[in-house]
Amino acid sequence: MTRKAMTTGVAASAALGVVAATILGFVWAAAWSGFTLSVLWGWFVVPVFSLPALSVAQAYGIALVVRTAKGWDTRTDKNADSFGTLLGRAFMAAPLVSGVSLLFGWVAKSFV
């Protein structure tokens, strides 16, 4: 099979698509992370400690501070997965992890 050379315009479009998908992925994960933390905060922290409720943006900010203090994952092992596969997993992981967390939180809240 022969490989076709990309023109400059196609390469620029591909690069722009990668950047846009990455930014969208971060925004998507941030929205789910902030929503999940704000709901769980409202269910458990507000009634126990009488603290104010958090907006999604405030909750994401707190999650970002904690993630930064904990340290970023700097593994050097490279997977053979393509960028598209990794991005697809990232788009699926955010709502899946948030949904499971909210489910467990809802179950715990039901027993309180």
VMD Tcl script that draws the C-alpha trace (Angstrom):
set ca {
  {0.00 0.00 0.00}
  {1.38 3.39 -0.88}
  {1.25 6.27 1.49}
  {0.00 9.59 0.23}
  {1.77 12.77 1.23}
  {-0.33 15.32 3.04}
  {-0.55 18.81 1.71}
  {0.18 21.71 4.01}
  {-3.52 22.58 4.29}
  {-4.51 19.04 5.24}
  {-1.73 18.80 7.82}
  {-2.73 22.16 9.32}
  {-6.37 21.06 9.47}
  {-5.38 17.81 11.18}
  {-3.26 19.65 13.73}
  {-6.06 22.12 14.40}
  {-8.47 19.22 14.86}
  {-6.17 17.59 17.41}
  {-5.85 20.84 19.36}
  {-9.61 21.44 19.28}
  {-10.38 17.87 20.37}
  {-7.89 18.11 23.23}
  {-9.36 21.40 24.48}
  {-12.89 20.01 24.16}
  {-11.81 16.92 26.09}
  {-10.46 19.02 28.94}
  {-13.64 21.11 29.07}
  {-15.79 17.95 28.94}
  {-13.89 16.31 31.81}
  {-13.87 19.55 33.81}
  {-17.63 19.90 33.51}
  {-18.23 16.34 34.71}
  {-15.68 16.65 37.51}
  {-17.13 19.94 38.73}
  {-20.72 18.71 38.51}
  {-19.93 15.53 40.45}
  {-18.02 17.32 43.19}
  {-20.68 20.01 43.56}
  {-23.46 17.42 43.93}
  {-21.51 15.26 46.39}
  {-20.51 18.40 48.32}
  {-24.15 19.41 48.56}
  {-25.21 15.96 49.71}
  {-22.56 15.36 52.38}
  {-20.50 18.42 53.33}
  {-23.20 21.10 53.44}
  {-25.49 19.29 55.93}
  {-22.68 18.03 58.17}
  {-20.46 21.12 58.38}
  {-22.99 23.84 57.47}
  {-20.73 25.11 54.69}
  {-22.12 26.88 51.63}
  {-22.96 24.93 48.51}
  {-20.50 25.01 45.62}
  {-21.16 25.92 42.02}
  {-19.79 23.64 39.31}
  {-16.99 26.13 38.57}
  {-16.02 26.40 42.25}
  {-16.08 22.62 42.64}
  {-13.86 22.18 39.59}
  {-11.46 24.78 40.96}
  {-11.16 22.86 44.23}
  {-10.66 19.59 42.34}
  {-7.95 21.26 40.25}
  {-6.16 22.55 43.36}
  {-6.25 19.09 44.96}
  {-5.07 17.42 41.73}
  {-2.23 19.91 41.43}
  {-1.19 19.47 45.08}
  {-1.29 15.69 44.64}
  {0.92 15.91 41.58}
  {0.32 15.12 37.95}
  {0.87 11.66 36.57}
  {4.24 11.75 34.81}
  {4.58 8.14 33.68}
  {7.04 7.71 30.89}
  {5.75 4.45 29.47}
  {4.15 4.99 26.10}
  {1.15 3.00 24.98}
  {0.73 1.93 21.40}
  {-2.76 3.46 21.43}
  {-3.49 6.15 18.90}
  {-4.45 9.67 19.90}
  {-8.01 8.97 18.77}
  {-8.26 5.94 21.04}
  {-6.92 7.87 24.01}
  {-9.28 10.78 23.33}
  {-12.23 8.39 22.99}
  {-11.39 6.82 26.34}
  {-11.09 10.26 27.92}
  {-14.52 11.29 26.60}
  {-16.06 8.07 27.91}
  {-14.21 7.97 31.23}
  {-15.38 11.36 32.52}
  {-19.13 10.63 32.55}
  {-18.59 6.98 33.51}
  {-16.45 7.74 36.57}
  {-18.71 10.64 37.55}
  {-21.82 8.51 37.14}
  {-20.43 5.70 39.28}
  {-19.34 8.20 41.95}
  {-22.77 9.81 41.97}
  {-24.44 6.39 42.14}
  {-22.39 5.35 45.17}
  {-22.97 8.77 46.75}
  {-26.70 8.51 46.16}
  {-26.77 5.03 47.75}
  {-24.82 6.32 50.77}
  {-27.10 9.36 51.01}
  {-30.14 7.09 50.99}
  {-28.93 5.39 54.16}
  {-28.18 8.63 56.04}
}
mol new
graphics top color blue
foreach p $ca { graphics top sphere $p radius 0.5 }
foreach p [lrange $ca 0 end-1] q [lrange $ca 1 end] { graphics top cylinder $p $q radius 0.2 }
display resetview
